[in-house]
Amino acid sequence: MRVRLDEVQKGRRGEALGATSLTYRSGRATLAVAETEQRPTVLGLIASGRMRPDAGTVALDDATDRRAHNALRRRVALVDAPDVSEPAPNIAVAGVVAEELMFAGLASDPLSARRWLDEHDLRSSARLPIADLAPAHRLRILLELASARPGVDGLVLVSPDRHGGDPVQWWELAEEFGERGYAVLVVAGEAAASALVDTSASLAPHPSSARVLKPSRVRLRTTAPLAGGHR
């Protein structure tokens, strides 16, 4: 699976997203940089087939027609995107797991949710509000459950840096899912991306880190303010 964005833009004169090009594909994690509050979500929506750009093209395995767009939406999960796919902050972890199990077409009763948490050594967090969960555990839960959905081959993770913590932790998590065969795109801010580039030499045993980080970084060519939301 290969997804290519070529000079995509959103909004009048690119206010919501300036001209952006990137490619992410099966078997690797790719990092894209998007700044301001809403641009990461806009980029995530476009890269996962949930929003059409106002300019530029989005290709799935070189196809850009309606069928490819619909397939992209089915095959790529949009993970933890602010105001779109993030769980409500006050919902208990067990509740989030139950809901995601339902989306994956799996048993989603409370017992099944607890069993899933047991399997991932997170049972002690079952009653904790998802907003209070450690960032690495939160992202592990959401990525594991998104990847369990039928037909999902790609994962677009939006703004993991907003939760704090060490960027290396969520980058290594993204790489892990890439190594499992998924096409992984992570959209994060400049500060987190710079920290990852600075520490890329210490990310062994992940030899792809230094090779992936710099070429895949996306710098938006607009600083115009955003207006309105994008659900």
Secondary structure, DSSP 8 states (H G I E B T S, - for coil): -EEEEEEEEESGGGSSEEEEEEEEETTEEEEEE--SSSHHHHHHHHHTTSS--SEEEEEETTB-SHHHHHHHHHHEEEES-TTTT---TTSBHHHHHHHHHHHTTS--SHHHHHHHHHHTT-GGGTTSBGGGS-HHHHHHHHHHHHHTSTT--EEEEE-GGGG-S-HHHHHHHHHHHHHTT-EEEEEE-HHHHHHHHHTGGG-TT-TTHHHHHHHH----S------S---
